[in-house]
């Protein structure tokens, strides 16, 4: 008889849902990954991506042994080597640089796994011990996160399950069906109970299709819309004066600014009908409870932080926070109880204070020769949980930086990605089915445990184990590395993360998840975690950052011109998550090929038909893909669905060939959706990628 087991785990990917998983294992082989029906937020349902997880773990192209580069950088030419040889050589190279200039070593990681153990534990200890440069991890959410903290005091908001009780839900900058499926289940429950759903998005997304109304505004104009809503709330007195007086700071100044934004002005800026703005304000001011599900897409422009601040002010104006089904949710990760100091051990830095380099500017960082202001040139790069050659902005510059022959690059990976192709060593990492980890969420308020369901494939090792092994290897060169802080097992690290919290590890072992105890309505009586304890419309601390203390509307860096008349945004394709899953055959078949969505009028003006091969270009480069004239793009805006690996593109590029490295107003984040381009039909006939 076969031995069958079901192992509880957690989805590791950069998604607010953080689903609870159950993996069926037959005689040591994972045969199926399902959603855990006992977890209320997962409800037994997974997205199309994670339901195919066994296809990813057992993929024929998976890296299963250490590889050493044997050809030019970017060629993908590698020779298998033993772990002993790889670790020894890497340790010697890093030690030589660290002895001379530790800040010349740079880690590069993000949310390839959201796990605390495999994402930010032993790796941080390792680089702290070295004294390496620190990484400013900004590529996804920092503009919105810091803006929310400036307004509420942290990444806090509604509990997602109470959206099911709302009467009006604004889904703002979120294609929830694609990127927040389990919130969408709550929104659908509210809709069945009579709630009105409104989508605010430059793209007519799959979510917009299912909402009662869609405001298809221009990219980067969200703050203008928020101010127009405020204007109407004020002039029609749809305000909760008592809540404003007791629980907000800076109302008079915000009111004065909002009154400068009548719907007529906002309509011109946003490209919306005036009456549509007025009706939305009327609905928001007179429907209780009213809730906003804000997501990070709308903060990827120059004024993204200010826009989040403006939108975050709205619930306090109408007293929406008084009801547990009212308010706003962007991220709930501020409630997570993890002991990050225990995991990361910043004390290993001692008195050293290394520089911090921004991951969103990695192209410029790697090409910088070094000087007194910048510091030393980056000589060594260790990449894990990320694929920067594909996902970082202005990717031609990123690829040029990675192509430096004098840059020693180590990549921990599952597959030979664009970034792995540029490595000196590629080290095989475990997938989520093969290691311990502990997870929080930024979309709900549970903690989840991931237990290994199967043994590691091939010679794969967990991220934490690889850094543990490197530390042990370097102990031969530096006795300080023999300290016990590099001996904690992955399970021990998971336990350390919650050791001083009310979360029981035994409960996690038994159920796979535990719920953080929180009030139903976090700001019903104020209690914001700002210095004032209030919702800070006017935050004086922002002045020190050179930012307006009041939210404001900032136009995009790039406005349409005669040469580049089309605004481009690049949200994720439905069946991919950033650059993950693009090589899973079943998901790739669903997406077919890299696409640029165009409005029929913009396509017709260029002689372009659906399916044609296109050149999309600006001063930074050219991307070749296929046209999708499918009714989802508004006139003047094109949508480059991403993020395919560069080498999967027709001309070896993806949409990030066109994006720039300028940063947001708050949070030092990239402006992926603040980009203008021109489009022309390609000279050669269409071909399948």
PyMOL commands that set and color helices and strands:
alter all, ss='L'
color gray80, all
select helices_A, chain A and resi 50-57+83-104+116-120+122-130+142-152+160-165+176-179+181-192+206-210+222-235+241-247+251-258+263-270+274-286+296-299+304-317+320-322+333-335+340-344+346-349+359-367+388-391+395-402+420-422+432-434+463-475+479-482+484-486+490-497+505-511+540-545+585-591+600-605+646-648+655-657
alter helices_A, ss='H'
color red, helices_A
select strands_A, chain A and resi 4-10+20-26+29-35+67-69+78-80+105-109+134-136+168-172+196-200+213-215+248-249+290-294+327-329+356-358+380-384+408-413+425-428+437-439+446-450+513-515+535-536+566-569+595-597+613-618+621-628+637-640+676-681
alter strands_A, ss='S'
color yellow, strands_A
deselect
rebuild
show_as cartoon
